[in-house]
Amino acid sequence: MLLFPEYRIDTYWCSVEQLPPDEVIRLYHDHGTSEQFHAELKSDMALERLPSGRFASNSLILHLAMLTYNMLRIIGQISLEESDPNELPGIRNKKVLRRRIRTVMQDLMYMAGRLVTRGRQWYLSFGQLNPFSKMMERIYHRLNLLPAMK
C-alpha cells in the first residue's frame, strides 16, 4: 500500500474561453448553491410540476414564480438585517446568512392580520403578541423608502 504513491488530479472541462482557470474552478465549486436555489424554487414554491401542457402558460407561470421568488429573497435578506436577537426568544439564536423561502413565507407572509379602516385610511393590523409583527413593520418601512423604478 505504501509502495505506490497516490495521485489526485482535478480536471475541469468548460467552453468558456474568456475566464481564467481560477475563476472556472471557483464557479464549479459554487454550483451547489445554484442547485440549492433551484430545489428551493421547485419544492418551497410548489413548482415540481408545471400546471399546463401549453408552453406559453408554463412560461408565464415560471416568470411569475421568478418574480415572486426574487421578492421573497429580498424580504428574507432585509429581515436578516433588521432582526434583533432579543426580539424572537428561543427562535433562531444562531447567525445565519440567508433564510429559505419557506421560512420567509411561514414567518412573514402567512402572518394573521386584520384590515382596519380609520379616518378614511386603511391599515393592516397584526396581533400584539406576534413576535414577527415588529420585524414585518420594519421591513415594510424599509421597502417603502426604496425609490420607485422608472
LINLIN-V807592 format. One record per residue. RES is the residue in three letters. PHI is phi as a letter, one per 40 degrees, with the letter a starting at -180 (999 if undefined). PSI is psi as a letter, one per 30 degrees, with the letter a starting at -180 (* if undefined). OMEGA is omega in whole degrees, -180 to 180 (* if undefined). Layout:
BEGIN
res = <RES | RES>
phi = <PHI | PHI>
psi = <PSI | PSI>
omega = <OMEGA | OMEGA>
END
This chain:
BEGIN
res = <MET | LEU | LEU | PHE | PRO | GLU | TYR | ARG | ILE | ASP | THR | TYR | TRP | CYS | SER | VAL | GLU | GLN | LEU | PRO | PRO | ASP | GLU | VAL | ILE | ARG | LEU | TYR | HIS | ASP | HIS | GLY | THR | SER | GLU | GLN | PHE | HIS | ALA | GLU | LEU | LYS | SER | ASP | MET | ALA | LEU | GLU | ARG | LEU | PRO | SER | GLY | ARG | PHE | ALA | SER | ASN | SER | LEU | ILE | LEU | HIS | LEU | ALA | MET | LEU | THR | TYR | ASN | MET | LEU | ARG | ILE | ILE | GLY | GLN | ILE | SER | LEU | GLU | GLU | SER | ASP | PRO | ASN | GLU | LEU | PRO | GLY | ILE | ARG | ASN | LYS | LYS | VAL | LEU | ARG | ARG | ARG | ILE | ARG | THR | VAL | MET | GLN | ASP | LEU | MET | TYR | MET | ALA | GLY | ARG | LEU | VAL | THR | ARG | GLY | ARG | GLN | TRP | TYR | LEU | SER | PHE | GLY | GLN | LEU | ASN | PRO | PHE | SER | LYS | MET | MET | GLU | ARG | ILE | TYR | HIS | ARG | LEU | ASN | LEU | LEU | PRO | ALA | MET | LYS>
phi = <999 | c | c | b | c | c | b | b | b | b | b | b | b | a | b | c | c | c | c | c | d | c | c | c | c | c | c | c | c | c | c | c | c | c | c | c | c | c | c | c | c | c | c | c | b | f | b | c | b | c | c | b | c | c | c | c | c | c | c | c | c | c | c | c | c | c | c | c | d | c | c | c | c | c | c | c | c | c | c | c | c | c | c | b | c | c | c | b | c | g | b | f | c | c | c | b | c | a | b | c | c | c | c | c | c | c | c | b | c | c | c | c | a | b | c | b | b | a | g | g | b | b | b | b | b | b | c | c | c | c | c | c | c | c | c | c | c | c | c | c | c | c | c | c | c | c | c | c | c | b>
psi = <e | f | e | k | l | k | k | k | k | k | k | k | k | l | g | j | f | f | k | l | e | e | e | e | e | e | e | e | f | g | f | e | e | e | e | e | e | e | e | e | e | e | e | f | g | h | h | e | k | k | f | l | f | k | e | e | e | e | e | e | e | e | e | e | e | e | e | e | e | e | e | e | e | e | e | e | e | e | e | e | e | f | k | k | f | f | e | i | k | f | k | i | f | l | k | l | f | l | k | l | e | e | e | e | e | e | e | e | e | g | k | k | l | k | j | k | k | k | h | g | k | k | l | j | k | l | k | f | f | k | f | f | e | e | e | e | e | e | e | e | e | e | e | f | f | k | k | k | k | *>
omega = <-179 | -178 | -177 | 179 | 179 | 178 | 176 | -177 | 175 | 177 | -180 | 178 | 178 | -179 | -180 | -176 | -172 | -175 | 174 | -177 | 180 | 179 | 178 | 179 | 179 | 179 | 180 | -179 | -179 | -177 | 177 | 178 | 178 | 178 | 179 | 177 | 179 | 178 | 178 | 179 | -177 | -172 | -175 | -180 | 175 | 178 | 178 | 178 | 178 | -168 | -171 | 173 | -179 | -178 | -178 | 179 | 179 | 177 | 178 | 179 | -180 | 177 | 177 | 178 | 178 | 178 | 179 | -180 | -180 | 178 | 179 | 177 | 178 | 178 | 178 | 179 | 178 | 180 | 175 | -180 | -174 | -174 | 177 | -177 | 180 | -176 | -178 | -176 | 177 | -178 | 174 | 179 | -179 | -179 | 179 | -179 | 178 | 176 | 176 | -180 | 180 | 178 | 178 | -180 | -178 | -175 | -171 | -175 | -178 | -177 | 179 | 179 | -179 | 178 | -174 | 174 | -180 | 179 | 180 | 175 | -179 | 179 | 172 | -175 | 176 | 179 | -179 | -177 | 179 | -177 | -178 | -175 | 179 | 178 | 180 | 178 | 178 | 178 | 180 | -179 | 179 | 178 | 180 | 180 | 179 | 179 | -180 | 178 | -178 | *>
END
